[in-house]
Amino acid sequence: MSREWDSLREALRPLCEKGLCLAFSGGVDSAVVLAAAVSLHPVKPVEAVLFATQLHPAAEESEARKLCEELHTPLTVLHIDEFADPAIMQNPPDRCYHCKKRLFKTLWERARAIGYGACADGTNADDRLTYRPGLRALQELSIESPLLQCGFHKAQVRALAAEQGLSVQKKPSTPCLATRLPYGTPITREALQKIEQGETWLKENGFPGGRVRLHGDVARIEVPPEDLPRFFALRDRVVPAFKQMGFWYVTLDLEGFRSGSMDEPLGLKAPGENRR
């Protein structure tokens, strides 16, 4: 095994000895953390906890269950209703802080209910380079981030996933659907449904990881720059499909996909930097 893998296991050892609840999305980051924790065979088992929310694609739960089956560990699902929290639904620039605070308070409640003494997530070192107000909530709630503690960036995490043979090693990041709306635009179930339908269409038609940003009645579609010509060639299929979903106007962002493009108007990062 690699030196990085050994470092991650050592960072997790004291957490597992307390009993660990891990926020588990089924993405590559939390999958690597879970695999390392399970490999330790602690006295108190690790519990993978998925937050089932309105702000995440419904398909995430089935993908998370499949991955837990690969790792021979059970999955606990906690249902969270963000629509009950106006601070989240009003979609302010620090929305992620309010959302993470709600989610990880619930994680601690679960941990205490089963007698566990540690909670962790899959934050990696790249997340410190982007606009992530949710990180403040993690610090306030004493949530451990072993990948960040080890200084591992996303590329290193994917390398560890490949080393361990995890099926999600190449899975694109899937941040919450609220990141597809401009800050200040209230979050509605109808908007989330349209966004999820649009991104499902992109995935099924060869553009995994593409984004559908919603600006009123306008869908601003982002695909990787190298895929722009291929996507544009499909415009006769794209337009009617998206109009059927309820979009009045269908546009293609010529700058291409960049994670966190809704953060650009905040002026917190220079154009071209990696964002959420």
C-alpha positions in Angstrom: 0.0 0.0 0.0 1.1 3.6 -0.6 2.5 5.9 2.0 -0.5 8.2 1.5 -2.9 5.3 2.4 -1.0 4.6 5.5 -1.1 8.2 6.5 -4.8 8.4 6.1 -5.4 5.2 8.1 -3.2 6.7 11.0 -5.2 9.9 10.9 -8.4 7.9 11.2 -7.3 5.5 13.9 -8.0 7.7 17.0 -11.4 8.7 15.5 -12.4 5.1 14.9 -11.3 4.2 18.5 -14.0 6.7 19.7 -16.6 5.4 17.3 -16.9 7.3 14.0 -19.9 8.7 12.2 -18.8 9.6 8.7 -20.9 11.9 6.5 -21.0 9.8 3.3 -22.2 11.1 0.0 -21.0 8.2 -2.2 -18.5 10.6 -3.9 -14.8 9.8 -4.2 -13.7 11.8 -1.2 -16.0 10.2 1.4 -15.6 6.8 -0.2 -11.8 6.9 0.3 -12.2 8.0 3.9 -14.8 5.2 4.5 -12.6 2.5 2.8 -9.6 3.5 5.0 -11.7 3.6 8.2 -13.3 0.2 7.4 -9.8 -1.3 6.8 -8.8 -0.5 10.4 -11.5 -2.9 11.8 -11.9 -0.8 15.0 -13.5 -2.1 18.1 -16.4 0.3 17.4 -17.5 0.1 13.8 -17.6 3.1 11.5 -21.1 4.2 10.5 -21.5 5.7 7.0 -24.3 8.3 7.1 -26.0 9.7 4.1 -28.0 13.0 4.3 -31.1 12.5 2.1 -32.1 16.1 1.3 -34.1 18.0 -1.3 -30.9 19.7 -2.4 -29.2 16.6 -3.7 -30.0 14.4 -6.7 -32.2 11.4 -5.7 -29.8 9.0 -7.5 -27.1 9.7 -4.9 -28.7 7.3 -2.4 -28.7 4.3 -4.7 -25.1 5.0 -5.7 -24.1 5.4 -2.0 -25.8 2.1 -1.1 -23.9 0.3 -4.0 -20.6 1.6 -2.8 -21.3 0.6 0.8 -22.1 -2.9 -0.4 -18.7 -2.9 -2.1 -17.1 -2.0 1.2 -19.2 -4.5 3.2 -20.5 -1.8 5.5 -24.1 -0.7 6.2 -25.5 2.7 5.3 -27.6 4.9 7.6 -29.8 7.5 5.9 -30.9 10.6 7.7 -33.7 12.6 6.1 -33.2 16.4 6.3 -35.7 19.0 5.3 -33.9 22.2 4.3 -37.1 23.7 3.3 -37.9 24.2 6.9 -35.0 26.6 7.3 -35.6 30.1 5.8 -31.8 30.9 6.2 -31.1 28.2 3.6 -34.1 28.7 1.3 -33.5 32.4 0.9 -30.2 31.4 -0.7 -27.8 34.0 0.7 -24.1 34.0 -0.2 -23.4 32.1 3.1 -26.2 29.5 2.4 -23.6 26.7 2.6 -22.8 27.7 6.1 -26.4 27.4 7.3 -26.9 24.1 5.4 -23.8 22.5 6.8 -24.6 23.6 10.3 -28.0 21.9 10.0 -26.6 18.7 8.5 -23.7 18.2 10.9 -25.7 19.0 14.0 -27.9 16.1 12.9 -24.8 14.0 12.4 -23.7 14.7 16.0 -27.1 13.8 17.3 -26.9 10.5 15.5 -23.4 9.9 16.8 -24.4 10.6 20.4 -27.5 8.4 20.1 -25.3 5.3 19.3 -22.5 6.2 21.7 -19.9 7.3 19.1 -17.5 10.1 19.9 -16.3 11.4 16.6 -17.8 12.8 13.3 -15.9 13.3 10.1 -16.4 14.3 6.4 -14.6 14.1 3.1 -13.3 17.7 2.8 -9.9 17.7 1.0 -7.1 20.3 0.7 -8.5 21.7 -2.6 -11.6 22.9 -0.7 -9.5 25.4 1.3 -8.6 27.1 -2.0 -12.3 27.9 -2.9 -15.2 29.8 -1.6 -16.6 27.3 1.0 -18.5 29.1 3.8 -19.6 25.7 5.0 -16.1 25.0 6.3 -16.8 27.4 9.1 -19.7 25.3 10.3 -17.5 22.2 10.3 -15.0 24.0 12.5 -17.6 25.2 14.9 -19.0 21.7 15.3 -15.6 20.0 15.6 -16.1 17.8 12.5 -12.9 16.0 11.6 -11.6 16.1 8.0 -8.9 13.5 7.7 -8.1 14.1 4.0 -7.6 17.8 4.8 -5.5 16.9 7.8 -3.3 14.8 5.6 -3.0 17.6 3.1 -4.5 15.5 0.3 -5.7 17.3 -2.8 -8.4 15.9 -5.2 -5.9 14.3 -7.6 -4.3 12.4 -4.7 -7.7 11.3 -3.4 -8.6 9.9 -6.9 -5.2 8.1 -7.0 -6.0 6.5 -3.6 -9.5 5.5 -4.9 -7.8 3.9 -7.9 -5.3 2.2 -5.7 -8.1 0.6 -3.6 -10.1 -0.3 -6.7 -13.1 1.9 -5.7 -15.7 2.1 -8.4 -16.1 5.9 -7.9 -12.5 6.7 -8.7 -13.5 8.8 -11.8 -16.9 9.9 -10.6 -17.5 13.7 -11.2 -18.2 15.9 -8.2 -21.9 16.4 -7.5 -22.3 19.5 -5.3 -25.8 20.3 -4.1 -28.4 21.5 -6.6 -28.7 24.9 -4.9 -25.3 25.8 -6.4 -27.0 26.1 -9.8 -29.0 29.1 -8.7 -27.7 32.7 -8.4 -27.3 33.8 -4.8 -30.4 35.7 -3.6 -32.8 33.6 -5.8 -35.1 31.7 -3.5 -34.8 28.0 -3.7 -38.0 26.2 -4.8 -38.8 22.5 -5.4 -39.8 23.3 -9.0 -36.4 24.9 -9.7 -34.6 21.9 -8.2 -36.6 19.5 -10.2 -35.9 21.2 -13.5 -32.2 21.4 -12.7 -32.1 17.7 -11.8 -34.0 16.7 -14.9 -31.6 18.8 -17.1 -28.5 17.3 -15.6 -29.8 13.8 -15.8 -30.4 14.4 -19.5 -26.8 15.7 -19.9 -25.4 12.6 -18.1 -27.6 10.2 -20.2 -26.4 11.8 -23.4 -22.7 11.7 -22.8 -21.9 14.8 -20.7 -21.5 13.5 -17.1 -20.6 16.3 -14.7 -22.2 19.0 -16.9 -24.1 21.7 -15.1 -27.5 23.4 -15.7 -27.4 26.9 -14.1 -30.9 28.4 -13.8 -31.4 32.1 -14.4 -35.1 32.7 -14.2 -36.5 31.0 -17.3 -33.1 30.5 -18.8 -31.0 27.4 -18.7 -27.3 28.1 -18.9 -25.6 24.8 -19.7 -22.0 24.2 -18.9 -20.0 21.3 -20.4 -16.2 21.0 -20.5 -14.6 23.3 -23.2 -13.4 20.3 -25.2 -17.0 19.0 -25.4 -18.5 22.3 -26.7 -18.4 21.4 -30.4 -20.0 18.0 -29.7 -22.7 19.5 -27.6 -23.5 22.3 -30.0 -23.9 19.6 -32.8 -26.8 18.2 -30.7 -28.7 21.5 -30.4 -31.6 20.2 -32.4 -32.1 17.6 -29.7 -31.1 19.7 -26.7 -33.5 22.6 -27.3 -36.8 20.6 -27.5 -35.7 18.3 -24.6 -35.0 21.3 -22.3 -38.1 23.2 -23.3 -40.2 20.2 -22.5 -38.7 20.3 -19.0 -40.0 23.9 -18.6 -37.1 26.1 -19.6 -38.2 29.0 -21.9 -34.7 29.6 -23.2 -31.7 27.3 -23.6 -28.2 28.6 -23.7 -24.7 27.2 -23.9 -22.0 28.9 -21.8 -19.1 29.4 -24.2 -16.6 29.6 -21.3 -17.4 25.9 -20.6 -17.8 24.1 -17.3 -16.0 25.5 -14.3 -17.0 24.4 -10.8 -18.7 27.2 -8.8 -19.4 29.7 -11.6 -22.3 31.1 -9.5 -19.6 32.4 -7.1 -18.0 34.6 -9.7 -20.3 37.6 -9.1 -19.1 37.7 -5.5 -15.7 38.7 -6.7 -13.9 36.4 -4.2 -11.9 34.4 -6.7 -10.2 35.4 -9.9 -11.7 34.0 -13.2 -10.4 30.6 -14.0 -9.8 29.5 -10.4 -11.4 26.2 -9.3 -14.6 26.8 -7.3 -17.5 24.8 -6.0 
